[in-house]
Amino acid sequence: MSQEEKEKLFHTQLVKYGVRYEKAARAASILASGKSEEVFSEEEKQLVTEVCQQWLIGHKRHKQIVSSWTRIKS
C-alpha cells in the first residue's frame, strides 16, 4: 500500500469516528509517513495522541450504538 493510500485510509477512519477534518489530515500524514515514533517532534506526538484518543472515544460510542440497535431490533 502506498503512503498516499495509507494516508487516505487513516484520514477516512479518523473523520468517520469524529476527528475534525483538518486535524485528521495532519495526523494521517504523520501516521502514514512510516517514521518511527521516536523521531516524531513533540508537537507531532501530541497531535497523534490527541487524535487517537478522540478516535477511540468515537469508535467506542459507535460500537455501543450498534450494539444497542442490534438488541432493540431483536
C-alpha positions as CSV (number, residue, x, y, z in Angstrom):
1,M,0.0,0.0,0.0
2,S,1.4,3.4,-1.0
3,Q,1.9,6.2,1.5
4,E,-0.9,8.1,-0.2
5,E,-3.3,5.2,0.2
6,K,-2.3,4.8,3.8
7,E,-2.9,8.5,4.4
8,K,-6.4,8.3,2.8
9,L,-7.3,5.3,4.9
10,F,-6.1,6.8,8.2
11,H,-7.9,10.1,7.3
12,T,-11.1,8.4,6.4
13,Q,-11.2,6.4,9.6
14,L,-10.3,9.3,11.8
15,V,-13.0,11.5,10.4
16,K,-15.5,8.6,10.4
17,Y,-15.2,8.5,14.2
18,G,-15.4,12.2,14.9
19,V,-12.0,13.7,14.5
20,R,-12.1,17.2,12.8
21,Y,-11.2,17.1,9.2
22,E,-8.0,19.3,9.4
23,K,-6.6,17.5,12.5
24,A,-7.3,14.1,10.9
25,A,-5.5,15.2,7.7
26,R,-2.4,16.3,9.7
27,A,-2.4,13.2,11.9
28,A,-3.0,10.9,8.9
29,S,0.0,12.4,7.1
30,I,2.2,11.8,10.2
31,L,1.0,8.2,10.7
32,A,1.3,7.3,7.1
33,S,4.9,8.7,6.8
34,G,6.3,5.5,8.1
35,K,8.6,7.4,10.5
36,S,9.4,5.8,13.8
37,E,7.6,7.3,16.8
38,E,11.0,8.1,18.3
39,V,11.6,10.7,15.5
40,F,8.3,12.5,15.8
41,S,8.5,16.0,17.2
42,E,6.8,16.8,20.4
43,E,4.1,18.6,18.5
44,E,3.5,15.5,16.3
45,K,3.4,13.2,19.2
46,Q,0.9,15.4,21.0
47,L,-1.3,15.7,17.9
48,V,-1.3,12.0,17.1
49,T,-2.0,11.1,20.8
50,E,-4.9,13.6,20.9
51,V,-6.4,12.4,17.6
52,C,-6.1,8.7,18.5
53,Q,-7.8,9.4,21.8
54,Q,-10.7,11.2,20.0
55,W,-10.9,8.3,17.5
56,L,-11.1,5.8,20.3
57,I,-13.9,7.6,22.1
58,G,-15.8,7.9,18.8
59,H,-15.2,4.2,17.9
60,K,-16.4,3.1,21.4
61,R,-19.5,5.3,21.0
62,H,-20.2,3.8,17.6
63,K,-19.9,0.2,18.9
64,Q,-22.3,1.0,21.8
65,I,-24.9,2.4,19.4
66,V,-24.6,-0.5,17.1
67,S,-24.9,-3.0,20.0
68,S,-27.9,-1.1,21.4
69,W,-29.6,-1.0,18.0
70,T,-29.0,-4.8,17.5
71,R,-30.6,-5.5,20.8
72,I,-33.6,-3.3,20.0
73,K,-34.1,-4.9,16.6
74,S,-34.0,-8.5,18.2
